[in-house]
């Protein structure tokens, strides 16, 4: 499936994907999770990768993420 979704974040964060097995007559079962750190992305350059599902013996999810806009300002508190 392809979702082609757009989300807006106020600050860099991790985007967590959780994959479920749809169960028509019972509870949907989580197959695993994967995450992408938005802080590690280069703005306006697509990041595409197969991510291993954590919490699963096997499995991967293919993601393509593009951080739109300008790079966040360096943290001056450091």
mmCIF file of the N, C-alpha and C atoms, coordinates in Angstrom:
data_MODEL
# 
_entry.id   MODEL 
# 
loop_
_atom_site.group_PDB 
_atom_site.id 
_atom_site.type_symbol 
_atom_site.label_atom_id 
_atom_site.label_alt_id 
_atom_site.label_comp_id 
_atom_site.label_asym_id 
_atom_site.label_entity_id 
_atom_site.label_seq_id 
_atom_site.pdbx_PDB_ins_code 
_atom_site.Cartn_x 
_atom_site.Cartn_y 
_atom_site.Cartn_z 
_atom_site.occupancy 
_atom_site.B_iso_or_equiv 
_atom_site.pdbx_formal_charge 
_atom_site.auth_seq_id 
_atom_site.auth_comp_id 
_atom_site.auth_asym_id 
_atom_site.auth_atom_id 
_atom_site.pdbx_PDB_model_num 
ATOM 1   N N  . UNK A 1 1  ? 0.822   -1.198  0.000  1.00 0.00 ? 1  UNK A N  1 
ATOM 2   C CA . UNK A 1 1  ? 0.000   0.000   0.000  1.00 0.00 ? 1  UNK A CA 1 
ATOM 3   C C  . UNK A 1 1  ? 0.865   1.262   0.000  1.00 0.00 ? 1  UNK A C  1 
ATOM 4   N N  . UNK A 1 2  ? 0.306   2.323   -0.495 1.00 0.00 ? 2  UNK A N  1 
ATOM 5   C CA . UNK A 1 2  ? 0.978   3.615   -0.505 1.00 0.00 ? 2  UNK A CA 1 
ATOM 6   C C  . UNK A 1 2  ? 0.036   4.620   0.142  1.00 0.00 ? 2  UNK A C  1 
ATOM 7   N N  . UNK A 1 3  ? 0.538   5.367   1.145  1.00 0.00 ? 3  UNK A N  1 
ATOM 8   C CA . UNK A 1 3  ? -0.332  6.289   1.866  1.00 0.00 ? 3  UNK A CA 1 
ATOM 9   C C  . UNK A 1 3  ? -0.159  7.732   1.428  1.00 0.00 ? 3  UNK A C  1 
ATOM 10  N N  . UNK A 1 4  ? 0.995   8.143   0.954  1.00 0.00 ? 4  UNK A N  1 
ATOM 11  C CA . UNK A 1 4  ? 1.234   9.490   0.459  1.00 0.00 ? 4  UNK A CA 1 
ATOM 12  C C  . UNK A 1 4  ? 0.610   10.546  1.376  1.00 0.00 ? 4  UNK A C  1 
ATOM 13  N N  . UNK A 1 5  ? 0.995   10.533  2.653  1.00 0.00 ? 5  UNK A N  1 
ATOM 14  C CA . UNK A 1 5  ? 0.456   11.433  3.669  1.00 0.00 ? 5  UNK A CA 1 
ATOM 15  C C  . UNK A 1 5  ? 1.414   12.587  3.926  1.00 0.00 ? 5  UNK A C  1 
ATOM 16  N N  . UNK A 1 6  ? 0.889   13.710  4.400  1.00 0.00 ? 6  UNK A N  1 
ATOM 17  C CA . UNK A 1 6  ? 1.687   14.868  4.782  1.00 0.00 ? 6  UNK A CA 1 
ATOM 18  C C  . UNK A 1 6  ? 1.363   15.222  6.222  1.00 0.00 ? 6  UNK A C  1 
ATOM 19  N N  . UNK A 1 7  ? 2.411   15.461  7.038  1.00 0.00 ? 7  UNK A N  1 
ATOM 20  C CA . UNK A 1 7  ? 2.248   15.821  8.439  1.00 0.00 ? 7  UNK A CA 1 
ATOM 21  C C  . UNK A 1 7  ? 3.075   17.068  8.718  1.00 0.00 ? 7  UNK A C  1 
ATOM 22  N N  . UNK A 1 8  ? 2.656   17.868  9.689  1.00 0.00 ? 8  UNK A N  1 
ATOM 23  C CA . UNK A 1 8  ? 3.381   19.073  10.074 1.00 0.00 ? 8  UNK A CA 1 
ATOM 24  C C  . UNK A 1 8  ? 3.862   18.931  11.514 1.00 0.00 ? 8  UNK A C  1 
ATOM 25  N N  . UNK A 1 9  ? 5.167   19.216  11.734 1.00 0.00 ? 9  UNK A N  1 
ATOM 26  C CA . UNK A 1 9  ? 5.770   19.156  13.061 1.00 0.00 ? 9  UNK A CA 1 
ATOM 27  C C  . UNK A 1 9  ? 6.357   20.521  13.387 1.00 0.00 ? 9  UNK A C  1 
ATOM 28  N N  . UNK A 1 10 ? 6.277   20.931  14.630 1.00 0.00 ? 10 UNK A N  1 
ATOM 29  C CA . UNK A 1 10 ? 6.830   22.208  15.047 1.00 0.00 ? 10 UNK A CA 1 
ATOM 30  C C  . UNK A 1 10 ? 8.321   22.130  15.334 1.00 0.00 ? 10 UNK A C  1 
ATOM 31  N N  . UNK A 1 11 ? 8.828   20.955  15.647 1.00 0.00 ? 11 UNK A N  1 
ATOM 32  C CA . UNK A 1 11 ? 10.246  20.777  15.930 1.00 0.00 ? 11 UNK A CA 1 
ATOM 33  C C  . UNK A 1 11 ? 10.646  19.372  15.505 1.00 0.00 ? 11 UNK A C  1 
ATOM 34  N N  . UNK A 1 12 ? 11.953  19.157  15.305 1.00 0.00 ? 12 UNK A N  1 
ATOM 35  C CA . UNK A 1 12 ? 12.381  17.808  14.919 1.00 0.00 ? 12 UNK A CA 1 
ATOM 36  C C  . UNK A 1 12 ? 11.941  16.772  15.940 1.00 0.00 ? 12 UNK A C  1 
ATOM 37  N N  . UNK A 1 13 ? 11.559  15.642  15.456 1.00 0.00 ? 13 UNK A N  1 
ATOM 38  C CA . UNK A 1 13 ? 11.080  14.553  16.301 1.00 0.00 ? 13 UNK A CA 1 
ATOM 39  C C  . UNK A 1 13 ? 11.388  13.235  15.609 1.00 0.00 ? 13 UNK A C  1 
ATOM 40  N N  . UNK A 1 14 ? 11.023  12.166  16.247 1.00 0.00 ? 14 UNK A N  1 
ATOM 41  C CA . UNK A 1 14 ? 11.084  10.856  15.616 1.00 0.00 ? 14 UNK A CA 1 
ATOM 42  C C  . UNK A 1 14 ? 9.704   10.539  15.064 1.00 0.00 ? 14 UNK A C  1 
ATOM 43  N N  . UNK A 1 15 ? 9.672   9.983   13.889 1.00 0.00 ? 15 UNK A N  1 
ATOM 44  C CA . UNK A 1 15 ? 8.417   9.491   13.325 1.00 0.00 ? 15 UNK A CA 1 
ATOM 45  C C  . UNK A 1 15 ? 8.435   7.984   13.517 1.00 0.00 ? 15 UNK A C  1 
ATOM 46  N N  . UNK A 1 16 ? 7.442   7.480   14.217 1.00 0.00 ? 16 UNK A N  1 
ATOM 47  C CA . UNK A 1 16 ? 7.366   6.053   14.524 1.00 0.00 ? 16 UNK A CA 1 
ATOM 48  C C  . UNK A 1 16 ? 6.250   5.427   13.681 1.00 0.00 ? 16 UNK A C  1 
ATOM 49  N N  . UNK A 1 17 ? 6.593   4.343   13.010 1.00 0.00 ? 17 UNK A N  1 
ATOM 50  C CA . UNK A 1 17 ? 5.633   3.581   12.220 1.00 0.00 ? 17 UNK A CA 1 
ATOM 51  C C  . UNK A 1 17 ? 5.332   2.294   12.974 1.00 0.00 ? 17 UNK A C  1 
ATOM 52  N N  . UNK A 1 18 ? 4.060   1.998   13.172 1.00 0.00 ? 18 UNK A N  1 
ATOM 53  C CA . UNK A 1 18 ? 3.681   0.723   13.782 1.00 0.00 ? 18 UNK A CA 1 
ATOM 54  C C  . UNK A 1 18 ? 2.798   -0.014  12.787 1.00 0.00 ? 18 UNK A C  1 
ATOM 55  N N  . UNK A 1 19 ? 3.185   -1.236  12.466 1.00 0.00 ? 19 UNK A N  1 
ATOM 56  C CA . UNK A 1 19 ? 2.506   -2.034  11.456 1.00 0.00 ? 19 UNK A CA 1 
ATOM 57  C C  . UNK A 1 19 ? 1.610   -3.055  12.146 1.00 0.00 ? 19 UNK A C  1 
ATOM 58  N N  . UNK A 1 20 ? 0.358   -3.136  11.688 1.00 0.00 ? 20 UNK A N  1 
ATOM 59  C CA . UNK A 1 20 ? -0.613  -4.043  12.291 1.00 0.00 ? 20 UNK A CA 1 
ATOM 60  C C  . UNK A 1 20 ? -1.105  -5.068  11.290 1.00 0.00 ? 20 UNK A C  1 
ATOM 61  N N  . UNK A 1 21 ? -1.431  -6.245  11.814 1.00 0.00 ? 21 UNK A N  1 
ATOM 62  C CA . UNK A 1 21 ? -2.096  -7.299  11.067 1.00 0.00 ? 21 UNK A CA 1 
ATOM 63  C C  . UNK A 1 21 ? -3.589  -7.129  11.330 1.00 0.00 ? 21 UNK A C  1 
ATOM 64  N N  . UNK A 1 22 ? -4.347  -6.800  10.300 1.00 0.00 ? 22 UNK A N  1 
ATOM 65  C CA . UNK A 1 22 ? -5.790  -6.604  10.447 1.00 0.00 ? 22 UNK A CA 1 
ATOM 66  C C  . UNK A 1 22 ? -6.462  -7.929  10.752 1.00 0.00 ? 22 UNK A C  1 
ATOM 67  N N  . UNK A 1 23 ? -7.292  -7.934  11.766 1.00 0.00 ? 23 UNK A N  1 
ATOM 68  C CA . UNK A 1 23 ? -8.030  -9.123  12.170 1.00 0.00 ? 23 UNK A CA 1 
ATOM 69  C C  . UNK A 1 23 ? -9.520  -8.803  12.130 1.00 0.00 ? 23 UNK A C  1 
ATOM 70  N N  . UNK A 1 24 ? -10.233 -9.410  11.207 1.00 0.00 ? 24 UNK A N  1 
ATOM 71  C CA . UNK A 1 24 ? -11.648 -9.094  11.024 1.00 0.00 ? 24 UNK A CA 1 
ATOM 72  C C  . UNK A 1 24 ? -12.500 -9.409  12.246 1.00 0.00 ? 24 UNK A C  1 
ATOM 73  N N  . UNK A 1 25 ? -12.194 -10.503 12.955 1.00 0.00 ? 25 UNK A N  1 
ATOM 74  C CA . UNK A 1 25 ? -13.055 -10.932 14.057 1.00 0.00 ? 25 UNK A CA 1 
ATOM 75  C C  . UNK A 1 25 ? -12.382 -10.852 15.416 1.00 0.00 ? 25 UNK A C  1 
ATOM 76  N N  . UNK A 1 26 ? -11.235 -10.241 15.511 1.00 0.00 ? 26 UNK A N  1 
ATOM 77  C CA . UNK A 1 26 ? -10.546 -10.118 16.792 1.00 0.00 ? 26 UNK A CA 1 
ATOM 78  C C  . UNK A 1 26 ? -9.780  -8.818  16.849 1.00 0.00 ? 26 UNK A C  1 
ATOM 79  N N  . UNK A 1 27 ? -8.834  -8.788  17.741 1.00 0.00 ? 27 UNK A N  1 
ATOM 80  C CA . UNK A 1 27 ? -8.004  -7.590  17.883 1.00 0.00 ? 27 UNK A CA 1 
ATOM 81  C C  . UNK A 1 27 ? -6.915  -7.565  16.821 1.00 0.00 ? 27 UNK A C  1 
ATOM 82  N N  . UNK A 1 28 ? -6.637  -6.384  16.303 1.00 0.00 ? 28 UNK A N  1 
ATOM 83  C CA . UNK A 1 28 ? -5.525  -6.227  15.368 1.00 0.00 ? 28 UNK A CA 1 
ATOM 84  C C  . UNK A 1 28 ? -4.231  -6.440  16.139 1.00 0.00 ? 28 UNK A C  1 
ATOM 85  N N  . UNK A 1 29 ? -3.278  -7.123  15.523 1.00 0.00 ? 29 UNK A N  1 
ATOM 86  C CA . UNK A 1 29 ? -2.027  -7.481  16.179 1.00 0.00 ? 29 UNK A CA 1 
ATOM 87  C C  . UNK A 1 29 ? -0.879  -6.658  15.622 1.00 0.00 ? 29 UNK A C  1 
ATOM 88  N N  . UNK A 1 30 ? -0.099  -6.034  16.528 1.00 0.00 ? 30 UNK A N  1 
ATOM 89  C CA . UNK A 1 30 ? 1.068   -5.279  16.101 1.00 0.00 ? 30 UNK A CA 1 
ATOM 90  C C  . UNK A 1 30 ? 2.121   -6.254  15.573 1.00 0.00 ? 30 UNK A C  1 
ATOM 91  N N  . UNK A 1 31 ? 2.640   -5.958  14.384 1.00 0.00 ? 31 UNK A N  1 
ATOM 92  C CA . UNK A 1 31 ? 3.680   -6.787  13.785 1.00 0.00 ? 31 UNK A CA 1 
ATOM 93  C C  . UNK A 1 31 ? 5.069   -6.234  14.069 1.00 0.00 ? 31 UNK A C  1 
ATOM 94  N N  . UNK A 1 32 ? 5.153   -4.997  14.540 1.00 0.00 ? 32 UNK A N  1 
ATOM 95  C CA . UNK A 1 32 ? 6.437   -4.389  14.857 1.00 0.00 ? 32 UNK A CA 1 
ATOM 96  C C  . UNK A 1 32 ? 6.419   -2.901  14.582 1.00 0.00 ? 32 UNK A C  1 
ATOM 97  N N  . UNK A 1 33 ? 7.518   -2.241  14.948 1.00 0.00 ? 33 UNK A N  1 
ATOM 98  C CA . UNK A 1 33 ? 7.643   -0.800  14.776 1.00 0.00 ? 33 UNK A CA 1 
ATOM 99  C C  . UNK A 1 33 ? 8.970   -0.458  14.113 1.00 0.00 ? 33 UNK A C  1 
ATOM 100 N N  . UNK A 1 34 ? 9.028   0.723   13.538 1.00 0.00 ? 34 UNK A N  1 
ATOM 101 C CA . UNK A 1 34 ? 10.260  1.272   12.973 1.00 0.00 ? 34 UNK A CA 1 
ATOM 102 C C  . UNK A 1 34 ? 10.187  2.778   13.149 1.00 0.00 ? 34 UNK A C  1 
ATOM 103 N N  . UNK A 1 35 ? 11.343  3.439   13.211 1.00 0.00 ? 35 UNK A N  1 
ATOM 104 C CA . UNK A 1 35 ? 11.348  4.886   13.436 1.00 0.00 ? 35 UNK A CA 1 
ATOM 105 C C  . UNK A 1 35 ? 12.379  5.565   12.545 1.00 0.00 ? 35 UNK A C  1 
ATOM 106 N N  . UNK A 1 36 ? 12.102  6.830   12.232 1.00 0.00 ? 36 UNK A N  1 
ATOM 107 C CA . UNK A 1 36 ? 13.014  7.698   11.502 1.00 0.00 ? 36 UNK A CA 1 
ATOM 108 C C  . UNK A 1 36 ? 13.178  8.959   12.344 1.00 0.00 ? 36 UNK A C  1 
ATOM 109 N N  . UNK A 1 37 ? 14.414  9.365   12.604 1.00 0.00 ? 37 UNK A N  1 
ATOM 110 C CA . UNK A 1 37 ? 14.691  10.597  13.333 1.00 0.00 ? 37 UNK A CA 1 
ATOM 111 C C  . UNK A 1 37 ? 14.700  11.757  12.347 1.00 0.00 ? 37 UNK A C  1 
ATOM 112 N N  . UNK A 1 38 ? 13.755  12.680  12.500 1.00 0.00 ? 38 UNK A N  1 
ATOM 113 C CA . UNK A 1 38 ? 13.690  13.822  11.586 1.00 0.00 ? 38 UNK A CA 1 
ATOM 114 C C  . UNK A 1 38 ? 14.907  14.726  11.743 1.00 0.00 ? 38 UNK A C  1 
ATOM 115 N N  . UNK A 1 39 ? 15.513  14.745  12.935 1.00 0.00 ? 39 UNK A N  1 
ATOM 116 C CA . UNK A 1 39 ? 16.689  15.583  13.166 1.00 0.00 ? 39 UNK A CA 1 
ATOM 117 C C  . UNK A 1 39 ? 17.866  15.149  12.298 1.00 0.00 ? 39 UNK A C  1 
ATOM 118 N N  . UNK A 1 40 ? 17.886  13.903  11.856 1.00 0.00 ? 40 UNK A N  1 
ATOM 119 C CA . UNK A 1 40 ? 19.005  13.404  11.054 1.00 0.00 ? 40 UNK A CA 1 
ATOM 120 C C  . UNK A 1 40 ? 18.797  13.605  9.548  1.00 0.00 ? 40 UNK A C  1 
ATOM 121 N N  . UNK A 1 41 ? 17.642  14.146  9.157  1.00 0.00 ? 41 UNK A N  1 
ATOM 122 C CA . UNK A 1 41 ? 17.336  14.316  7.736  1.00 0.00 ? 41 UNK A CA 1 
ATOM 123 C C  . UNK A 1 41 ? 17.832  15.657  7.211  1.00 0.00 ? 41 UNK A C  1 
ATOM 124 N N  . UNK A 1 42 ? 18.165  15.697  5.938  1.00 0.00 ? 42 UNK A N  1 
ATOM 125 C CA . UNK A 1 42 ? 18.532  16.934  5.256  1.00 0.00 ? 42 UNK A CA 1 
ATOM 126 C C  . UNK A 1 42 ? 17.263  17.510  4.642  1.00 0.00 ? 42 UNK A C  1 
ATOM 127 N N  . UNK A 1 43 ? 16.913  18.762  5.004  1.00 0.00 ? 43 UNK A N  1 
ATOM 128 C CA . UNK A 1 43 ? 15.683  19.347  4.457  1.00 0.00 ? 43 UNK A CA 1 
ATOM 129 C C  . UNK A 1 43 ? 15.654  19.314  2.934  1.00 0.00 ? 43 UNK A C  1 
ATOM 130 N N  . UNK A 1 44 ? 14.477  19.011  2.412  1.00 0.00 ? 44 UNK A N  1 
ATOM 131 C CA . UNK A 1 44 ? 14.173  19.008  0.981  1.00 0.00 ? 44 UNK A CA 1 
ATOM 132 C C  . UNK A 1 44 ? 14.911  17.937  0.184  1.00 0.00 ? 44 UNK A C  1 
ATOM 133 N N  . UNK A 1 45 ? 15.499  16.953  0.856  1.00 0.00 ? 45 UNK A N  1 
ATOM 134 C CA . UNK A 1 45 ? 16.134  15.819  0.194  1.00 0.00 ? 45 UNK A CA 1 
ATOM 135 C C  . UNK A 1 45 ? 15.460  14.535  0.674  1.00 0.00 ? 45 UNK A C  1 
ATOM 136 N N  . UNK A 1 46 ? 14.819  13.790  -0.219 1.00 0.00 ? 46 UNK A N  1 
ATOM 137 C CA . UNK A 1 46 ? 14.119  12.584  0.205  1.00 0.00 ? 46 UNK A CA 1 
ATOM 138 C C  . UNK A 1 46 ? 15.059  11.563  0.872  1.00 0.00 ? 46 UNK A C  1 
ATOM 139 N N  . UNK A 1 47 ? 14.570  10.959  1.930  1.00 0.00 ? 47 UNK A N  1 
ATOM 140 C CA . UNK A 1 47 ? 15.234  9.834   2.594  1.00 0.00 ? 47 UNK A CA 1 
ATOM 141 C C  . UNK A 1 47 ? 14.380  8.622   2.277  1.00 0.00 ? 47 UNK A C  1 
ATOM 142 N N  . UNK A 1 48 ? 14.980  7.614   1.665  1.00 0.00 ? 48 UNK A N  1 
ATOM 143 C CA . UNK A 1 48 ? 14.248  6.386   1.334  1.00 0.00 ? 48 UNK A CA 1 
ATOM 144 C C  . UNK A 1 48 ? 15.062  5.211   1.815  1.00 0.00 ? 48 UNK A C  1 
ATOM 145 N N  . UNK A 1 49 ? 14.388  4.297   2.519  1.00 0.00 ? 49 UNK A N  1 
ATOM 146 C CA . UNK A 1 49 ? 15.109  3.164   3.085  1.00 0.00 ? 49 UNK A CA 1 
ATOM 147 C C  . UNK A 1 49 ? 14.135  2.057   3.472  1.00 0.00 ? 49 UNK A C  1 
ATOM 148 N N  . UNK A 1 50 ? 14.675  0.855   3.563  1.00 0.00 ? 50 UNK A N  1 
ATOM 149 C CA . UNK A 1 50 ? 13.963  -0.268  4.166  1.00 0.00 ? 50 UNK A CA 1 
ATOM 150 C C  . UNK A 1 50 ? 14.371  -0.286  5.629  1.00 0.00 ? 50 UNK A C  1 
ATOM 151 N N  . UNK A 1 51 ? 13.410  -0.232  6.540  1.00 0.00 ? 51 UNK A N  1 
ATOM 152 C CA . UNK A 1 51 ? 13.680  -0.235  7.976  1.00 0.00 ? 51 UNK A CA 1 
ATOM 153 C C  . UNK A 1 51 ? 13.243  -1.559  8.574  1.00 0.00 ? 51 UNK A C  1 
ATOM 154 N N  . UNK A 1 52 ? 14.122  -2.153  9.372  1.00 0.00 ? 52 UNK A N  1 
ATOM 155 C CA . UNK A 1 52 ? 13.801  -3.415  10.051 1.00 0.00 ? 52 UNK A CA 1 
ATOM 156 C C  . UNK A 1 52 ? 12.728  -3.149  11.105 1.00 0.00 ? 52 UNK A C  1 
ATOM 157 N N  . UNK A 1 53 ? 11.754  -4.039  11.178 1.00 0.00 ? 53 UNK A N  1 
ATOM 158 C CA . UNK A 1 53 ? 10.708  -3.915  12.188 1.00 0.00 ? 53 UNK A CA 1 
ATOM 159 C C  . UNK A 1 53 ? 11.244  -4.399  13.535 1.00 0.00 ? 53 UNK A C  1 
ATOM 160 N N  . UNK A 1 54 ? 11.223  -3.508  14.526 1.00 0.00 ? 54 UNK A N  1 
ATOM 161 C CA . UNK A 1 54 ? 11.611  -3.869  15.888 1.00 0.00 ? 54 UNK A CA 1 
ATOM 162 C C  . UNK A 1 54 ? 10.456  -4.613  16.541 1.00 0.00 ? 54 UNK A C  1 
ATOM 163 N N  . UNK A 1 55 ? 10.782  -5.596  17.343 1.00 0.00 ? 55 UNK A N  1 
ATOM 164 C CA . UNK A 1 55 ? 9.744   -6.377  18.013 1.00 0.00 ? 55 UNK A CA 1 
ATOM 165 C C  . UNK A 1 55 ? 9.190   -7.491  17.146 1.00 0.00 ? 55 UNK A C  1 
ATOM 166 N N  . UNK A 1 56 ? 9.831   -7.726  16.013 1.00 0.00 ? 56 UNK A N  1 
ATOM 167 C CA . UNK A 1 56 ? 9.402   -8.790  15.101 1.00 0.00 ? 56 UNK A CA 1 
ATOM 168 C C  . UNK A 1 56 ? 10.611  -9.661  14.774 1.00 0.00 ? 56 UNK A C  1 
ATOM 169 N N  . UNK A 1 57 ? 10.383  -10.946 14.586 1.00 0.00 ? 57 UNK A N  1 
ATOM 170 C CA . UNK A 1 57 ? 11.483  -11.839 14.210 1.00 0.00 ? 57 UNK A CA 1 
ATOM 171 C C  . UNK A 1 57 ? 12.037  -11.465 12.845 1.00 0.00 ? 57 UNK A C  1 
ATOM 172 N N  . UNK A 1 58 ? 11.148  -11.162 11.923 1.00 0.00 ? 58 UNK A N  1 
ATOM 173 C CA . UNK A 1 58 ? 11.539  -10.739 10.579 1.00 0.00 ? 58 UNK A CA 1 
ATOM 174 C C  . UNK A 1 58 ? 10.580  -9.651  10.130 1.00 0.00 ? 58 UNK A C  1 
ATOM 175 N N  . UNK A 1 59 ? 10.960  -8.953  9.107  1.00 0.00 ? 59 UNK A N  1 
ATOM 176 C CA . UNK A 1 59 ? 10.056  -7.967  8.515  1.00 0.00 ? 59 UNK A CA 1 
ATOM 177 C C  . UNK A 1 59 ? 10.716  -6.620  8.373  1.00 0.00 ? 59 UNK A C  1 
ATOM 178 N N  . UNK A 1 60 ? 10.336  -5.930  7.316  1.00 0.00 ? 60 UNK A N  1 
ATOM 179 C CA . UNK A 1 60 ? 10.833  -4.598  7.016  1.00 0.00 ? 60 UNK A CA 1 
ATOM 180 C C  . UNK A 1 60 ? 9.695   -3.770  6.447  1.00 0.00 ? 60 UNK A C  1 
ATOM 181 N N  . UNK A 1 61 ? 9.866   -2.460  6.527  1.00 0.00 ? 61 UNK A N  1 
ATOM 182 C CA . UNK A 1 61 ? 8.923   -1.544  5.902  1.00 0.00 ? 61 UNK A CA 1 
ATOM 183 C C  . UNK A 1 61 ? 9.741   -0.562  5.072  1.00 0.00 ? 61 UNK A C  1 
ATOM 184 N N  . UNK A 1 62 ? 9.277   -0.289  3.864  1.00 0.00 ? 62 UNK A N  1 
ATOM 185 C CA . UNK A 1 62 ? 9.966   0.686   3.017  1.00 0.00 ? 62 UNK A CA 1 
ATOM 186 C C  . UNK A 1 62 ? 9.311   2.041   3.240  1.00 0.00 ? 62 UNK A C  1 
ATOM 187 N N  . UNK A 1 63 ? 10.146  3.044   3.555  1.00 0.00 ? 63 UNK A N  1 
ATOM 188 C CA . UNK A 1 63 ? 9.627   4.388   3.784  1.00 0.00 ? 63 UNK A CA 1 
ATOM 189 C C  . UNK A 1 63 ? 10.371  5.387   2.904  1.00 0.00 ? 63 UNK A C  1 
ATOM 190 N N  . UNK A 1 64 ? 9.677   6.463   2.569  1.00 0.00 ? 64 UNK A N  1 
ATOM 191 C CA . UNK A 1 64 ? 10.299  7.602   1.894  1.00 0.00 ? 64 UNK A CA 1 
ATOM 192 C C  . UNK A 1 64 ? 9.774   8.834   2.613  1.00 0.00 ? 64 UNK A C  1 
ATOM 193 N N  . UNK A 1 65 ? 10.703  9.603   3.188  1.00 0.00 ? 65 UNK A N  1 
ATOM 194 C CA . UNK A 1 65 ? 10.352  10.776  3.988  1.00 0.00 ? 65 UNK A CA 1 
ATOM 195 C C  . UNK A 1 65 ? 11.114  11.974  3.437  1.00 0.00 ? 65 UNK A C  1 
ATOM 196 N N  . UNK A 1 66 ? 10.418  13.090  3.251  1.00 0.00 ? 66 UNK A N  1 
ATOM 197 C CA . UNK A 1 66 ? 11.066  14.334  2.851  1.00 0.00 ? 66 UNK A CA 1 
ATOM 198 C C  . UNK A 1 66 ? 10.700  15.402  3.868  1.00 0.00 ? 66 UNK A C  1 
ATOM 199 N N  . UNK A 1 67 ? 11.708  15.974  4.495  1.00 0.00 ? 67 UNK A N  1 
ATOM 200 C CA . UNK A 1 67 ? 11.523  17.056  5.448  1.00 0.00 ? 67 UNK A CA 1 
ATOM 201 C C  . UNK A 1 67 ? 11.476  18.349  4.651  1.00 0.00 ? 67 UNK A C  1 
ATOM 202 N N  . UNK A 1 68 ? 10.318  18.981  4.596  1.00 0.00 ? 68 UNK A N  1 
ATOM 203 C CA . UNK A 1 68 ? 10.130  20.206  3.798  1.00 0.00 ? 68 UNK A CA 1 
ATOM 204 C C  . UNK A 1 68 ? 10.484  21.424  4.634  1.00 0.00 ? 68 UNK A C  1 
ATOM 205 N N  . UNK A 1 69 ? 11.061  22.426  3.992  1.00 0.00 ? 69 UNK A N  1 
ATOM 206 C CA . UNK A 1 69 ? 11.359  23.673  4.676  1.00 0.00 ? 69 UNK A CA 1 
ATOM 207 C C  . UNK A 1 69 ? 12.841  23.833  4.909  1.00 0.00 ? 69 UNK A C  1 
ATOM 208 N N  . UNK A 1 70 ? 13.169  24.688  5.871  1.00 0.00 ? 70 UNK A N  1 
ATOM 209 C CA . UNK A 1 70 ? 14.561  25.002  6.174  1.00 0.00 ? 70 UNK A CA 1 
ATOM 210 C C  . UNK A 1 70 ? 15.059  24.168  7.343  1.00 0.00 ? 70 UNK A C  1 
ATOM 211 N N  . UNK A 1 71 ? 16.377  24.035  7.423  1.00 0.00 ? 71 UNK A N  1 
ATOM 212 C CA . UNK A 1 71 ? 16.984  23.310  8.532  1.00 0.00 ? 71 UNK A CA 1 
ATOM 213 C C  . UNK A 1 71 ? 16.718  24.047  9.827  1.00 0.00 ? 71 UNK A C  1 
ATOM 214 N N  . UNK A 1 72 ? 16.475  23.314  10.931 1.00 0.00 ? 72 UNK A N  1 
ATOM 215 C CA . UNK A 1 72 ? 16.263  23.982  12.206 1.00 0.00 ? 72 UNK A CA 1 
ATOM 216 C C  . UNK A 1 72 ? 17.533  24.707  12.648 1.00 0.00 ? 72 UNK A C  1 
ATOM 217 N N  . UNK A 1 73 ? 17.358  25.800  13.371 1.00 0.00 ? 73 UNK A N  1 
ATOM 218 C CA . UNK A 1 73 ? 18.505  26.563  13.882 1.00 0.00 ? 73 UNK A CA 1 
ATOM 219 C C  . UNK A 1 73 ? 19.253  25.708  14.890 1.00 0.00 ? 73 UNK A C  1 
ATOM 220 N N  . UNK A 1 74 ? 20.601  25.827  14.941 1.00 0.00 ? 74 UNK A N  1 
ATOM 221 C CA . UNK A 1 74 ? 21.374  25.069  15.932 1.00 0.00 ? 74 UNK A CA 1 
ATOM 222 C C  . UNK A 1 74 ? 20.922  25.421  17.337 1.00 0.00 ? 74 UNK A C  1 
ATOM 223 N N  . UNK A 1 75 ? 20.974  24.440  18.219 1.00 0.00 ? 75 UNK A N  1 
ATOM 224 C CA . UNK A 1 75 ? 20.553  24.628  19.608 1.00 0.00 ? 75 UNK A CA 1 
ATOM 225 C C  . UNK A 1 75 ? 21.611  25.489  20.309 1.00 0.00 ? 75 UNK A C  1 
ATOM 226 N N  . UNK A 1 76 ? 21.251  26.709  20.691 1.00 0.00 ? 76 UNK A N  1 
ATOM 227 C CA . UNK A 1 76 ? 22.207  27.627  21.311 1.00 0.00 ? 76 UNK A CA 1 
ATOM 228 C C  . UNK A 1 76 ? 22.422  27.330  22.779 1.00 0.00 ? 76 UNK A C  1 
ATOM 229 N N  . UNK A 1 77 ? 21.642  26.418  23.356 1.00 0.00 ? 77 UNK A N  1 
ATOM 230 C CA . UNK A 1 77 ? 21.788  26.080  24.776 1.00 0.00 ? 77 UNK A CA 1 
ATOM 231 C C  . UNK A 1 77 ? 22.941  25.116  24.990 1.00 0.00 ? 77 UNK A C  1 
ATOM 232 N N  . UNK A 1 78 ? 23.497  24.528  23.943 1.00 0.00 ? 78 UNK A N  1 
ATOM 233 C CA . UNK A 1 78 ? 24.560  23.530  24.096 1.00 0.00 ? 78 UNK A CA 1 
ATOM 234 C C  . UNK A 1 78 ? 25.887  24.177  24.411 1.00 0.00 ? 78 UNK A C  1 
# 
